[in-house]
Amino acid sequence: MLYKFGGVQNYFQLLFYNEALSCNELSTNFQRTFTIFQPSHPSSTIGQTVNFITDNLYIIGIAIVSGIALLVPSLQKRGARMSSLQATQAMNQGKSLVLDVRSAEEFASGHIANAKNIPLPELEARLKEIEKSKTHTIITVCQSGIRSGKAVAVLNKAGFETAFSLDGGIAGWTAQNLPTIK
């Protein structure tokens, strides 16, 4: 329950500025104006809440939209991910295919050695090209890891059980000074 503290200012005004009041009048005025811990009505707190929301509607809207914008990427299913270290180990052990799902221009600007380029929009139509690698570990690569996550979903749907997205994409790969070829 909320309490309202009021009347103190009125009491001191009566006490110091109105010296002509008798003790009886002062006591009566004190009881009327000096209310300590008077319970306020619940409807007044609801009214205050409504006033606060309407006064700050734009700020509250911005906070809600930015919160949703922060949550959406973490809630999206991106498929299984693999770090650069894990990808390097899988490539060194053999029985792995690096599938670059970037465009041909992006692929030409620099790619991982022995990577096969099938752009994401063409992946479903060209799945037969990698059909023989169904039992191998497939590491999908794009620029930042977003498109490769979508490629993993396409591959899983097509029956590729061990498909992974390179965490951070080719940008993360080059940031760790790992080799690329042109």
Backbone bond lengths (Angstrom), bond angles and torsions (degrees), N, CA, C in turn:
res aa  C-N    CA-C-N  psi(-1)  N-CA   C-N-CA  omega(-1)  CA-C   N-CA-C  phi
1 M - - - 1.446 - - 1.525 108.28 -
2 L 1.302 117.67 137.49 1.453 122.17 179.63 1.519 109.91 -91.72
3 Y 1.328 115.10 148.52 1.460 120.80 -179.78 1.512 109.80 -120.47
4 K 1.308 114.15 147.32 1.452 120.70 -179.32 1.533 108.20 -110.34
5 F 1.313 116.40 130.86 1.458 121.49 179.31 1.520 106.72 -109.02
6 G 1.331 116.17 109.88 1.460 117.45 -176.46 1.506 112.53 -143.62
7 G 1.288 116.12 167.09 1.443 121.94 173.36 1.504 115.39 91.49
8 V 1.299 119.65 -7.29 1.466 121.34 -176.54 1.519 109.76 -64.95
9 Q 1.316 116.81 -44.76 1.456 120.07 -179.17 1.531 110.37 -61.95
10 N 1.325 117.57 -42.86 1.462 120.99 178.94 1.526 110.98 -62.44
11 Y 1.315 118.17 -40.56 1.457 122.06 179.98 1.522 110.77 -62.19
12 F 1.338 116.43 -45.63 1.455 118.52 -178.83 1.523 111.19 -70.02
13 Q 1.310 118.14 -31.25 1.456 119.56 174.29 1.521 110.03 -64.13
14 L 1.327 116.88 -42.41 1.456 120.02 178.17 1.526 111.08 -65.35
15 L 1.310 116.46 -40.18 1.457 121.24 -175.43 1.527 111.71 -68.54
16 F 1.337 118.02 -45.67 1.446 120.38 -172.85 1.532 114.58 -95.68
17 Y 1.303 118.01 -27.51 1.450 120.41 -174.84 1.523 113.25 -101.79
18 N 1.287 117.36 -13.53 1.451 119.93 -176.02 1.530 108.73 -122.60
19 E 1.295 117.47 66.87 1.451 122.27 -174.94 1.523 112.57 -68.73
20 A 1.312 117.57 -16.17 1.453 120.90 -175.65 1.525 112.71 -79.04
21 L 1.331 118.48 -7.36 1.454 120.25 -179.25 1.526 110.82 -72.72
22 S 1.298 116.08 144.24 1.457 119.97 176.04 1.522 108.53 -79.47
23 C 1.309 115.29 168.62 1.465 120.65 179.39 1.522 111.10 -61.79
24 N 1.314 116.84 -38.80 1.457 120.13 -179.27 1.529 110.84 -65.35
25 E 1.350 116.41 -44.02 1.464 120.01 178.64 1.526 110.89 -65.30
26 L 1.337 115.75 -38.74 1.451 120.73 179.05 1.527 110.71 -63.22
27 S 1.327 116.62 -42.63 1.454 120.96 179.39 1.525 111.04 -64.58
28 T 1.314 117.08 -41.65 1.462 121.43 179.21 1.525 110.26 -65.09
29 N 1.321 116.38 -45.30 1.467 120.12 179.01 1.532 111.34 -65.40
30 F 1.327 116.14 -36.70 1.459 120.39 178.12 1.525 110.32 -61.19
31 Q 1.337 116.16 -45.49 1.464 119.75 -179.41 1.523 111.06 -65.29
32 R 1.298 118.33 -33.45 1.461 121.27 -179.78 1.527 112.64 -75.37
33 T 1.325 117.34 -38.20 1.455 120.06 -171.43 1.519 114.27 -101.86
34 F 1.300 119.02 -25.67 1.461 121.14 -174.71 1.529 109.26 -100.22
35 T 1.319 116.16 88.38 1.463 120.90 -179.73 1.520 108.06 -110.23
36 I 1.300 115.37 113.28 1.462 120.96 179.60 1.518 108.22 -101.97
37 F 1.313 115.67 131.77 1.464 123.32 176.91 1.523 112.75 55.18
38 Q 1.290 114.51 49.31 1.462 119.14 174.43 1.521 107.54 -84.31
39 P 1.341 118.45 124.45 1.468 119.47 -179.45 1.528 110.66 -62.82
40 S 1.316 115.08 132.38 1.464 118.62 177.01 1.519 108.84 -91.82
41 H 1.280 115.88 161.04 1.461 120.79 -178.39 1.518 110.25 -77.71
42 P 1.334 117.57 141.85 1.464 120.11 179.35 1.528 112.77 -59.33
43 S 1.306 117.06 -29.25 1.463 119.52 -179.29 1.525 111.49 -65.63
44 S 1.337 117.60 -27.04 1.454 119.16 178.87 1.524 110.92 -71.48
45 T 1.321 118.65 -34.19 1.468 120.38 177.48 1.521 110.40 -71.40
46 I 1.318 118.32 -34.53 1.455 121.27 175.63 1.517 109.25 -65.55
47 G 1.316 115.62 -41.25 1.460 120.17 177.61 1.518 111.48 -62.83
48 Q 1.329 117.00 -40.26 1.453 120.57 177.86 1.523 111.06 -64.97
49 T 1.331 116.26 -39.50 1.464 120.62 178.79 1.522 110.45 -64.38
50 V 1.308 116.79 -44.46 1.469 120.77 178.76 1.526 109.69 -63.06
51 N 1.314 117.61 -42.64 1.464 120.76 178.34 1.527 110.99 -62.45
52 F 1.323 117.33 -42.00 1.461 121.24 179.27 1.531 110.49 -62.08
53 I 1.331 116.15 -44.63 1.466 119.90 -178.77 1.524 110.56 -64.91
54 T 1.309 117.43 -44.73 1.466 119.05 -179.31 1.526 112.26 -68.81
55 D 1.328 117.42 -34.24 1.464 120.30 178.41 1.526 111.84 -70.17
56 N 1.330 117.54 -29.53 1.468 121.95 -175.27 1.526 112.08 -117.60
57 L 1.304 117.66 32.99 1.456 122.33 -174.99 1.523 112.23 -60.45
58 Y 1.328 118.09 -42.89 1.466 120.48 -179.20 1.528 111.23 -66.04
59 I 1.306 117.59 -42.54 1.467 120.92 -179.86 1.524 110.65 -65.37
60 I 1.318 116.91 -42.68 1.465 120.63 178.63 1.526 109.71 -64.86
61 G 1.322 117.60 -40.62 1.467 121.14 177.69 1.514 111.99 -62.27
62 I 1.319 117.43 -42.89 1.468 121.56 178.27 1.524 110.28 -63.96
63 A 1.317 117.48 -41.10 1.470 120.77 178.99 1.526 111.35 -63.82
64 I 1.313 117.45 -40.72 1.467 120.77 179.71 1.523 110.27 -67.68
65 V 1.327 117.71 -45.28 1.462 120.90 -179.36 1.523 110.85 -64.24
66 S 1.324 118.16 -42.03 1.467 119.44 179.79 1.529 111.15 -68.77
67 G 1.310 117.65 -34.43 1.466 119.75 175.68 1.512 111.88 -64.31
68 I 1.321 116.70 -41.62 1.469 120.36 177.35 1.524 109.91 -65.52
69 A 1.332 117.05 -41.05 1.464 120.39 179.50 1.533 111.56 -62.94
70 L 1.307 117.52 -31.93 1.461 120.52 177.40 1.529 112.08 -75.83
71 L 1.325 117.22 -31.55 1.462 120.78 -177.65 1.520 114.27 -81.73
72 V 1.324 117.65 -31.20 1.469 120.81 -173.92 1.532 112.64 -57.22
73 P 1.340 120.39 -48.34 1.470 118.09 -179.44 1.531 113.58 -61.55
74 S 1.304 117.29 -35.05 1.461 118.82 -179.17 1.523 112.38 -75.83
75 L 1.329 117.50 -21.57 1.454 120.79 179.72 1.527 113.13 -88.93
76 Q 1.334 117.17 -15.89 1.453 119.85 179.91 1.523 110.08 -71.92
77 K 1.318 115.23 139.26 1.458 119.84 177.64 1.520 108.25 -82.44
78 R 1.301 116.28 117.24 1.453 121.19 -177.42 1.522 112.35 -108.30
79 G 1.287 117.96 -1.53 1.454 119.74 -178.35 1.516 110.98 85.17
80 A 1.311 114.56 -178.23 1.467 120.47 -179.22 1.521 109.75 -71.51
81 R 1.312 115.43 143.11 1.457 120.81 -179.21 1.521 109.76 -116.54
82 M 1.325 114.07 156.25 1.457 120.79 179.99 1.528 107.76 -137.97
83 S 1.314 116.44 134.01 1.462 120.00 178.79 1.530 109.85 -75.43
84 S 1.308 116.77 167.39 1.467 121.44 178.71 1.522 110.67 -61.85
85 L 1.320 117.45 -37.91 1.457 121.39 178.51 1.528 110.96 -64.35
86 Q 1.329 116.52 -46.58 1.459 120.18 178.55 1.525 111.00 -63.41
87 A 1.332 117.00 -39.20 1.467 120.64 178.65 1.523 110.50 -64.02
88 T 1.327 117.19 -43.10 1.462 121.16 178.56 1.524 110.68 -61.17
89 Q 1.338 117.42 -43.30 1.457 121.05 178.40 1.529 111.20 -63.32
90 A 1.328 117.17 -42.29 1.470 120.77 179.41 1.523 110.85 -64.58
91 M 1.336 117.83 -39.52 1.465 121.03 178.69 1.521 111.10 -67.76
92 N 1.332 116.94 -38.80 1.463 120.51 179.53 1.526 112.30 -68.79
93 Q 1.303 118.40 -30.39 1.460 122.17 179.25 1.524 111.83 -78.16
94 G 1.307 118.05 -13.75 1.465 122.12 -178.27 1.512 110.29 82.65
95 K 1.312 116.75 -173.52 1.466 122.31 -179.91 1.525 111.54 54.33
96 S 1.320 116.23 39.46 1.470 120.13 175.95 1.526 108.60 -138.82
97 L 1.321 115.51 153.25 1.453 122.46 178.01 1.515 107.69 -126.81
98 V 1.327 116.02 128.21 1.458 120.97 174.81 1.523 106.61 -95.95
99 L 1.319 115.96 116.97 1.463 122.44 -177.23 1.526 108.75 -110.77
100 D 1.324 116.16 110.31 1.465 121.97 -179.72 1.521 107.91 -91.59
101 V 1.334 117.18 117.40 1.469 121.95 -175.86 1.530 112.55 -100.46
102 R 1.325 116.97 16.67 1.464 120.47 176.39 1.525 109.74 -80.37
103 S 1.315 116.16 171.03 1.468 120.12 177.59 1.528 109.54 -68.08
104 A 1.331 116.42 165.68 1.469 121.29 -179.10 1.525 111.02 -61.80
105 E 1.340 117.22 -35.77 1.473 120.82 179.14 1.525 111.10 -66.30
106 E 1.324 115.75 -43.98 1.469 119.65 178.40 1.527 110.40 -65.00
107 F 1.323 116.25 -40.81 1.465 121.45 178.89 1.524 110.65 -61.06
108 A 1.332 116.78 -41.02 1.467 121.09 -179.23 1.521 112.19 -67.91
109 S 1.329 117.76 -25.04 1.465 120.28 -179.04 1.528 112.73 -74.24
110 G 1.320 117.33 -14.58 1.470 121.31 177.50 1.509 110.06 152.60
111 H 1.345 116.14 131.54 1.458 120.49 -177.97 1.526 110.09 -147.99
112 I 1.308 115.90 169.12 1.461 122.16 177.91 1.526 108.11 -73.84
113 A 1.323 116.49 143.50 1.463 121.38 -179.62 1.526 110.87 -56.89
114 N 1.328 116.00 140.26 1.463 124.61 178.31 1.530 113.69 63.57
115 A 1.320 117.67 20.54 1.460 120.84 178.79 1.523 109.26 -80.99
116 K 1.320 116.16 144.41 1.464 122.40 175.97 1.520 107.15 -101.96
117 N 1.341 116.05 131.75 1.460 120.77 -177.62 1.526 110.63 -99.95
118 I 1.331 115.06 115.47 1.462 122.45 169.40 1.524 105.52 -133.41
119 P 1.346 118.17 107.32 1.467 119.96 -179.31 1.533 111.18 -58.16
120 L 1.298 116.68 145.93 1.462 122.41 -175.87 1.526 113.71 -52.97
121 P 1.340 120.20 -44.13 1.473 118.07 179.77 1.534 113.53 -61.95
122 E 1.324 117.78 -23.19 1.463 121.93 -178.12 1.530 112.55 -97.89
123 L 1.310 118.49 -2.32 1.465 121.33 -170.70 1.522 113.06 -60.77
124 E 1.312 118.37 -48.02 1.471 120.17 -177.57 1.521 111.45 -61.46
125 A 1.327 117.09 -38.08 1.462 120.67 -178.97 1.528 112.09 -73.34
126 R 1.314 117.54 -25.37 1.474 121.16 -175.42 1.527 113.50 -107.98
127 L 1.320 117.93 19.53 1.466 120.97 179.93 1.521 113.28 -60.88
128 K 1.322 117.70 -26.94 1.471 120.67 -179.45 1.525 111.76 -63.91
129 E 1.326 117.15 -26.44 1.468 120.97 179.76 1.529 111.73 -65.53
130 I 1.316 117.20 -26.97 1.471 120.23 -178.46 1.524 111.71 -114.57
131 E 1.312 117.31 13.69 1.465 122.16 -178.15 1.531 111.99 -57.69
132 K 1.334 117.02 -37.09 1.476 120.31 -178.08 1.531 112.26 -67.95
133 S 1.352 117.35 -14.41 1.471 121.69 -179.70 1.520 112.35 -96.84
134 K 1.321 117.39 16.91 1.465 120.64 -176.74 1.529 112.61 -59.99
135 T 1.304 117.42 -31.93 1.471 120.94 -178.95 1.527 112.32 -89.22
136 H 1.326 117.13 -9.06 1.464 121.07 -179.66 1.534 110.90 -86.23
137 T 1.295 115.24 166.62 1.470 120.76 172.04 1.514 107.72 -78.61
138 I 1.319 116.33 125.88 1.460 120.73 179.34 1.525 108.25 -109.69
139 I 1.324 114.52 124.85 1.465 121.22 179.76 1.515 106.98 -110.31
140 T 1.337 116.78 111.26 1.463 120.44 179.44 1.518 109.67 -89.87
141 V 1.329 115.35 140.54 1.462 121.58 -175.19 1.532 108.85 -131.24
142 C 1.319 116.00 138.27 1.467 121.80 169.63 1.525 106.87 -138.53
143 Q 1.304 117.88 -163.18 1.464 119.76 -177.24 1.530 112.25 -70.48
144 S 1.359 116.81 -44.89 1.467 118.33 -174.84 1.519 114.57 -128.14
145 G 1.323 118.73 -6.23 1.461 121.10 178.44 1.515 114.47 109.47
146 I 1.325 118.69 -5.28 1.462 121.66 -178.78 1.527 110.69 -79.76
147 R 1.331 116.31 -54.57 1.467 120.04 -179.44 1.517 111.85 -64.03
148 S 1.321 116.70 -35.30 1.468 118.77 -179.42 1.530 110.94 -67.64
149 G 1.319 118.02 -29.35 1.461 120.96 174.94 1.519 110.93 -65.48
150 K 1.333 116.38 -38.50 1.465 120.47 176.11 1.526 110.22 -67.26
151 A 1.333 116.60 -36.81 1.464 120.56 178.12 1.532 110.78 -64.48
152 V 1.317 117.30 -37.55 1.471 120.89 177.51 1.523 109.73 -61.74
153 A 1.324 116.93 -40.73 1.464 120.08 178.70 1.527 110.73 -63.13
154 V 1.330 117.11 -41.54 1.470 121.15 177.93 1.529 110.07 -63.69
155 L 1.334 116.85 -44.20 1.464 121.15 -179.03 1.528 111.50 -65.51
156 N 1.318 117.26 -42.06 1.469 120.43 178.36 1.522 110.68 -62.46
157 K 1.311 116.12 -39.72 1.468 120.96 178.60 1.535 110.94 -64.14
158 A 1.337 116.29 -32.53 1.460 121.69 -179.29 1.530 112.52 -84.58
159 G 1.321 118.05 -1.43 1.458 121.04 176.13 1.517 115.90 102.41
160 F 1.311 118.06 6.29 1.464 121.40 175.74 1.523 107.60 -80.98
161 E 1.327 116.31 110.45 1.467 120.73 -171.40 1.523 113.74 -79.30
162 T 1.318 117.11 -35.24 1.466 119.79 -174.54 1.526 110.50 -112.37
163 A 1.318 115.68 65.75 1.457 121.79 177.07 1.523 108.65 -107.22
164 F 1.315 115.18 133.84 1.462 121.57 -178.00 1.515 109.94 -131.97
165 S 1.317 115.95 152.23 1.458 122.82 174.91 1.523 108.27 -101.01
166 L 1.334 116.36 132.93 1.467 120.08 177.83 1.520 108.64 -70.53
167 D 1.308 116.50 118.21 1.460 122.03 -178.07 1.529 110.02 -63.99
168 G 1.322 116.84 122.26 1.463 121.73 -179.96 1.516 113.36 88.32
169 G 1.322 117.52 -8.62 1.463 121.64 178.51 1.514 112.86 63.62
170 I 1.321 114.43 -160.19 1.468 119.82 -179.02 1.528 110.67 -67.66
171 A 1.327 116.81 -26.42 1.475 120.26 177.44 1.526 109.97 -65.23
172 G 1.333 117.26 -42.92 1.464 120.91 176.71 1.520 111.84 -67.56
173 W 1.332 115.92 -34.94 1.464 121.96 179.28 1.534 110.04 -63.35
174 T 1.345 116.53 -49.37 1.469 120.20 -179.39 1.527 111.89 -72.01
175 A 1.319 117.38 -27.70 1.473 120.07 177.74 1.526 110.92 -65.71
176 Q 1.315 116.12 -26.04 1.473 120.05 177.91 1.520 111.57 -93.52
177 N 1.336 115.94 14.33 1.467 123.39 178.35 1.519 113.12 57.97
178 L 1.319 116.51 35.04 1.454 120.52 175.04 1.527 109.12 -87.02
179 P 1.326 118.48 151.40 1.465 120.77 -170.23 1.536 113.65 -72.29
180 T 1.328 113.56 143.54 1.463 121.81 170.69 1.525 107.09 -132.07
181 I 1.305 114.69 156.29 1.471 119.10 176.58 1.520 108.79 -122.66
182 K 1.337 114.64 157.98 1.476 119.69 179.90 1.498 109.71 -112.49
